Amino acid sequence: FEDYKIVGGFQIAGNFDNNTFMLSGEDLSRRMDRKIQAFRQQTRYTFGGLALVELVTISTSYRLSYPINEVFSIRGSARYILEDFELLATDGLTAAQPKEIFHYAGVKGELVFDNTLPIGLNLRRGMRWKVWGEYYQDPVNTDRSLVTVGLDWRNYVRIHRNLILANRLGWSTSLGTDRVAFFLGSVDNVLNPREDNS
């Protein structure tokens, strides 16, 4: 029964403005692992301090992973993303705005190395890294594309018992007509975030 896994999850915000649902299935019965995943996220936020926006993202993916040995693998995936962007009607101007729907279809390739060993809850020792590249194309508007490449390297050194020195190096960039906005710093769920939107 460890060869087949079904995982589901959800996250519902207290004000129902940010809800996420996920369902995935894995087949680990052969050397090449297979995984299919469906993901839906609904977010409401204010745009420019005036308009209320609802963004619904639906994503499906199919991933293949081939282990070279116990710590190194090659992974590839195909993905489809649908984004439904709508200004919610708060006045006559926003009520007249049509919703925008964006489609993306893409592929992603990864090289993954992971020889970390758990030594406690959220405690590891060893090294892990991942190098990836992905390409997305809008099948409806073929003028839109997105390419990202990146590296994520982490090293965990045990100093004494449960004292771990964790080092991380991350790098990524994007190309194409659509770009990714990268933000440095802050933490999850920060109370008073500030962003430079220039």
C-alpha positions as YAML, in Angstrom:
chain: A
units: angstrom
residues:
- id: 1
  name: PHE
  ca: [0.00, 0.00, 0.00]
- id: 2
  name: GLU
  ca: [3.01, 2.34, 0.05]
- id: 3
  name: ASP
  ca: [3.22, 2.31, -3.76]
- id: 4
  name: TYR
  ca: [0.04, 4.34, -4.25]
- id: 5
  name: LYS
  ca: [-0.71, 7.58, -2.43]
- id: 6
  name: ILE
  ca: [-3.66, 9.95, -2.51]
- id: 7
  name: VAL
  ca: [-3.21, 13.28, -0.74]
- id: 8
  name: GLY
  ca: [-5.79, 16.02, -0.33]
- id: 9
  name: GLY
  ca: [-5.75, 19.26, 1.54]
- id: 10
  name: PHE
  ca: [-7.43, 22.58, 2.01]
- id: 11
  name: GLN
  ca: [-6.79, 25.93, 3.63]
- id: 12
  name: ILE
  ca: [-9.68, 28.25, 4.41]
- id: 13
  name: ALA
  ca: [-9.07, 31.76, 5.72]
- id: 14
  name: GLY
  ca: [-11.19, 33.07, 8.58]
- id: 15
  name: ASN
  ca: [-12.68, 35.78, 6.34]
- id: 16
  name: PHE
  ca: [-13.06, 33.37, 3.35]
- id: 17
  name: ASP
  ca: [-10.95, 35.69, 1.16]
- id: 18
  name: ASN
  ca: [-8.15, 33.22, 0.50]
- id: 19
  name: ASN
  ca: [-9.14, 29.56, 0.03]
- id: 20
  name: THR
  ca: [-6.99, 26.76, -1.34]
- id: 21
  name: PHE
  ca: [-7.86, 23.18, -2.27]
- id: 22
  name: MET
  ca: [-5.46, 20.47, -3.49]
- id: 23
  name: LEU
  ca: [-5.74, 16.82, -4.53]
- id: 24
  name: SER
  ca: [-2.92, 14.60, -5.79]
- id: 25
  name: GLY
  ca: [-2.27, 10.96, -6.57]
- id: 26
  name: GLU
  ca: [1.08, 9.16, -6.86]
- id: 27
  name: ASP
  ca: [2.10, 5.84, -8.41]
- id: 28
  name: LEU
  ca: [5.42, 4.68, -6.92]
- id: 29
  name: SER
  ca: [5.14, 1.04, -8.01]
- id: 30
  name: ARG
  ca: [7.80, 1.24, -10.74]
- id: 31
  name: ARG
  ca: [11.22, 2.86, -11.01]
- id: 32
  name: MET
  ca: [9.77, 5.94, -12.71]
- id: 33
  name: ASP
  ca: [7.43, 7.66, -10.27]
- id: 34
  name: ARG
  ca: [4.25, 9.30, -11.58]
- id: 35
  name: LYS
  ca: [2.21, 12.04, -9.95]
- id: 36
  name: ILE
  ca: [-0.93, 13.91, -10.97]
- id: 37
  name: GLN
  ca: [-2.09, 16.98, -9.06]
- id: 38
  name: ALA
  ca: [-5.00, 19.43, -9.17]
- id: 39
  name: PHE
  ca: [-4.89, 22.76, -7.32]
- id: 40
  name: ARG
  ca: [-7.43, 25.59, -6.90]
- id: 41
  name: GLN
  ca: [-6.81, 28.89, -5.13]
- id: 42
  name: GLN
  ca: [-9.23, 31.77, -4.69]
- id: 43
  name: THR
  ca: [-7.86, 35.13, -3.49]
- id: 44
  name: ARG
  ca: [-9.53, 38.48, -2.90]
- id: 45
  name: TYR
  ca: [-7.48, 41.63, -2.38]
- id: 46
  name: THR
  ca: [-7.63, 45.36, -2.93]
- id: 47
  name: PHE
  ca: [-5.87, 46.68, -6.01]
- id: 48
  name: GLY
  ca: [-4.38, 50.16, -5.83]
- id: 49
  name: GLY
  ca: [-6.28, 50.83, -2.61]
- id: 50
  name: LEU
  ca: [-9.55, 51.28, -4.52]
- id: 51
  name: ALA
  ca: [-10.76, 48.22, -6.42]
- id: 52
  name: LEU
  ca: [-11.61, 44.81, -4.98]
- id: 53
  name: VAL
  ca: [-10.17, 41.98, -7.08]
- id: 54
  name: GLU
  ca: [-10.90, 38.27, -7.11]
- id: 55
  name: LEU
  ca: [-8.30, 35.95, -8.63]
- id: 56
  name: VAL
  ca: [-9.10, 32.26, -9.11]
- id: 57
  name: THR
  ca: [-6.20, 30.02, -10.16]
- id: 58
  name: ILE
  ca: [-6.77, 26.43, -11.28]
- id: 59
  name: SER
  ca: [-3.72, 24.31, -11.99]
- id: 60
  name: THR
  ca: [-3.27, 20.69, -13.07]
- id: 61
  name: SER
  ca: [0.04, 18.92, -13.53]
- id: 62
  name: TYR
  ca: [1.50, 15.54, -14.42]
- id: 63
  name: ARG
  ca: [5.03, 14.77, -13.19]
- id: 64
  name: LEU
  ca: [7.50, 11.99, -13.94]
- id: 65
  name: SER
  ca: [10.52, 11.39, -11.69]
- id: 66
  name: TYR
  ca: [13.35, 9.01, -12.55]
- id: 67
  name: PRO
  ca: [15.86, 8.25, -9.76]
- id: 68
  name: ILE
  ca: [19.45, 7.76, -10.95]
- id: 69
  name: ASN
  ca: [20.43, 6.55, -7.47]
- id: 70
  name: GLU
  ca: [19.26, 7.00, -3.88]
- id: 71
  name: VAL
  ca: [20.05, 10.74, -3.75]
- id: 72
  name: PHE
  ca: [19.89, 12.02, -7.37]
- id: 73
  name: SER
  ca: [16.89, 12.19, -9.70]
- id: 74
  name: ILE
  ca: [15.71, 13.73, -12.96]
- id: 75
  name: ARG
  ca: [12.18, 15.13, -13.02]
- id: 76
  name: GLY
  ca: [9.92, 16.43, -15.74]
- id: 77
  name: SER
  ca: [6.39, 17.75, -15.63]
- id: 78
  name: ALA
  ca: [3.66, 19.16, -17.84]
- id: 79
  name: ARG
  ca: [1.27, 21.75, -16.42]
- id: 80
  name: TYR
  ca: [-1.83, 23.71, -17.36]
- id: 81
  name: ILE
  ca: [-2.85, 26.88, -15.49]
- id: 82
  name: LEU
  ca: [-6.04, 28.90, -15.81]
- id: 83
  name: GLU
  ca: [-6.24, 32.30, -14.09]
- id: 84
  name: ASP
  ca: [-9.59, 34.08, -13.79]
- id: 85
  name: PHE
  ca: [-9.04, 37.75, -12.88]
- id: 86
  name: GLU
  ca: [-12.15, 39.79, -12.07]
- id: 87
  name: LEU
  ca: [-12.76, 43.27, -10.66]
- id: 88
  name: LEU
  ca: [-15.64, 42.90, -8.22]
- id: 89
  name: ALA
  ca: [-18.45, 45.41, -8.65]
- id: 90
  name: THR
  ca: [-18.10, 48.10, -5.97]
- id: 91
  name: ASP
  ca: [-19.26, 51.03, -8.14]
- id: 92
  name: GLY
  ca: [-20.48, 51.74, -11.67]
- id: 93
  name: LEU
  ca: [-16.98, 51.82, -13.15]
- id: 94
  name: THR
  ca: [-15.87, 48.43, -11.79]
- id: 95
  name: ALA
  ca: [-19.24, 46.82, -12.59]
- id: 96
  name: ALA
  ca: [-18.68, 47.53, -16.30]
- id: 97
  name: GLN
  ca: [-15.23, 45.89, -16.39]
- id: 98
  name: PRO
  ca: [-15.15, 42.43, -18.03]
- id: 99
  name: LYS
  ca: [-13.26, 39.60, -16.38]
- id: 100
  name: GLU
  ca: [-9.94, 38.52, -17.82]
- id: 101
  name: ILE
  ca: [-9.00, 34.87, -18.26]
- id: 102
  name: PHE
  ca: [-5.39, 33.80, -18.82]
- id: 103
  name: HIS
  ca: [-4.27, 30.33, -19.95]
- id: 104
  name: TYR
  ca: [-0.81, 28.84, -19.65]
- id: 105
  name: ALA
  ca: [0.48, 25.45, -20.78]
- id: 106
  name: GLY
  ca: [4.04, 24.49, -19.99]
- id: 107
  name: VAL
  ca: [6.79, 22.04, -19.18]
- id: 108
  name: LYS
  ca: [9.39, 21.94, -16.44]
- id: 109
  name: GLY
  ca: [12.65, 20.01, -16.06]
- id: 110
  name: GLU
  ca: [14.59, 19.51, -12.81]
- id: 111
  name: LEU
  ca: [17.80, 17.94, -11.56]
- id: 112
  name: VAL
  ca: [17.47, 17.14, -7.84]
- id: 113
  name: PHE
  ca: [20.13, 16.02, -5.36]
- id: 114
  name: ASP
  ca: [19.14, 15.29, -1.73]
- id: 115
  name: ASN
  ca: [21.27, 13.37, 0.76]
- id: 116
  name: THR
  ca: [19.78, 15.01, 3.87]
- id: 117
  name: LEU
  ca: [18.86, 12.83, 6.83]
- id: 118
  name: PRO
  ca: [16.26, 13.80, 9.44]
- id: 119
  name: ILE
  ca: [17.62, 13.93, 12.99]
- id: 120
  name: GLY
  ca: [14.47, 15.34, 14.62]
- id: 121
  name: LEU
  ca: [11.36, 17.35, 13.91]
- id: 122
  name: ASN
  ca: [12.35, 19.94, 11.27]
- id: 123
  name: LEU
  ca: [16.02, 19.11, 11.88]
- id: 124
  name: ARG
  ca: [18.22, 17.78, 9.07]
- id: 125
  name: ARG
  ca: [21.85, 17.22, 8.26]
- id: 126
  name: GLY
  ca: [23.36, 16.94, 4.80]
- id: 127
  name: MET
  ca: [22.98, 18.81, 1.54]
- id: 128
  name: ARG
  ca: [20.27, 19.23, -1.06]
- id: 129
  name: TRP
  ca: [20.06, 21.22, -4.28]
- id: 130
  name: LYS
  ca: [17.80, 21.62, -7.27]
- id: 131
  name: VAL
  ca: [18.37, 23.18, -10.69]
- id: 132
  name: TRP
  ca: [15.32, 23.80, -12.86]
- id: 133
  name: GLY
  ca: [14.03, 25.39, -16.01]
- id: 134
  name: GLU
  ca: [10.44, 25.87, -17.13]
- id: 135
  name: TYR
  ca: [8.64, 27.21, -20.16]
- id: 136
  name: TYR
  ca: [5.02, 28.39, -20.33]
- id: 137
  name: GLN
  ca: [3.09, 29.51, -23.39]
- id: 138
  name: ASP
  ca: [-0.38, 31.00, -23.62]
- id: 139
  name: PRO
  ca: [-2.19, 28.72, -26.12]
- id: 140
  name: VAL
  ca: [-4.86, 31.38, -26.79]
- id: 141
  name: ASN
  ca: [-2.59, 34.42, -27.17]
- id: 142
  name: THR
  ca: [0.63, 32.97, -28.60]
- id: 143
  name: ASP
  ca: [2.45, 36.30, -28.13]
- id: 144
  name: ARG
  ca: [2.65, 35.62, -24.38]
- id: 145
  name: SER
  ca: [5.32, 33.33, -22.92]
- id: 146
  name: LEU
  ca: [7.27, 32.86, -19.70]
- id: 147
  name: VAL
  ca: [10.63, 31.15, -19.14]
- id: 148
  name: THR
  ca: [12.24, 30.71, -15.72]
- id: 149
  name: VAL
  ca: [15.50, 29.09, -14.68]
- id: 150
  name: GLY
  ca: [16.81, 28.77, -11.17]
- id: 151
  name: LEU
  ca: [18.90, 27.11, -8.49]
- id: 152
  name: ASP
  ca: [18.11, 26.30, -4.85]
- id: 153
  name: TRP
  ca: [20.99, 24.98, -2.70]
- id: 154
  name: ARG
  ca: [20.76, 24.13, 1.02]
- id: 155
  name: ASN
  ca: [23.34, 22.71, 3.41]
- id: 156
  name: TYR
  ca: [22.65, 21.64, 7.00]
- id: 157
  name: VAL
  ca: [25.64, 21.24, 9.35]
- id: 158
  name: ARG
  ca: [25.19, 19.78, 12.82]
- id: 159
  name: ILE
  ca: [27.06, 21.94, 15.32]
- id: 160
  name: HIS
  ca: [25.95, 20.32, 18.58]
- id: 161
  name: ARG
  ca: [23.02, 17.96, 19.28]
- id: 162
  name: ASN
  ca: [19.96, 19.89, 18.08]
- id: 163
  name: LEU
  ca: [21.91, 22.99, 17.00]
- id: 164
  name: ILE
  ca: [22.00, 23.08, 13.18]
- id: 165
  name: LEU
  ca: [23.66, 25.65, 10.93]
- id: 166
  name: ALA
  ca: [21.42, 25.93, 7.87]
- id: 167
  name: ASN
  ca: [22.81, 27.67, 4.77]
- id: 168
  name: ARG
  ca: [20.78, 28.48, 1.70]
- id: 169
  name: LEU
  ca: [21.53, 29.98, -1.69]
- id: 170
  name: GLY
  ca: [18.72, 30.71, -4.12]
- id: 171
  name: TRP
  ca: [18.80, 32.24, -7.58]
- id: 172
  name: SER
  ca: [16.17, 32.57, -10.28]
- id: 173
  name: THR
  ca: [15.40, 34.72, -13.29]
- id: 174
  name: SER
  ca: [12.63, 34.96, -15.82]
- id: 175
  name: LEU
  ca: [12.54, 35.67, -19.55]
- id: 176
  name: GLY
  ca: [9.83, 36.08, -22.16]
- id: 177
  name: THR
  ca: [6.98, 38.55, -22.53]
- id: 178
  name: ASP
  ca: [5.56, 37.82, -19.06]
- id: 179
  name: ARG
  ca: [7.95, 38.17, -16.14]
- id: 180
  name: VAL
  ca: [8.04, 37.04, -12.51]
- id: 181
  name: ALA
  ca: [8.24, 39.73, -9.82]
- id: 182
  name: PHE
  ca: [10.84, 38.73, -7.22]
- id: 183
  name: PHE
  ca: [10.60, 40.17, -3.69]
- id: 184
  name: LEU
  ca: [13.43, 39.85, -1.18]
- id: 185
  name: GLY
  ca: [12.89, 39.77, 2.55]
- id: 186
  name: SER
  ca: [9.93, 39.74, 4.93]
- id: 187
  name: VAL
  ca: [8.24, 36.68, 6.42]
- id: 188
  name: ASP
  ca: [4.97, 34.85, 5.89]
- id: 189
  name: ASN
  ca: [1.87, 36.58, 7.29]
- id: 190
  name: VAL
  ca: [3.67, 39.85, 8.03]
- id: 191
  name: LEU
  ca: [1.32, 42.43, 9.58]
- id: 192
  name: ASN
  ca: [2.30, 45.59, 7.71]
- id: 193
  name: PRO
  ca: [3.90, 44.65, 4.35]
- id: 194
  name: ARG
  ca: [5.37, 47.36, 2.11]
- id: 195
  name: GLU
  ca: [6.21, 46.83, -1.54]
- id: 196
  name: ASP
  ca: [7.94, 48.92, -4.17]
- id: 197
  name: ASN
  ca: [5.62, 48.61, -7.17]
- id: 198
  name: SER
  ca: [7.75, 50.78, -9.45]
...
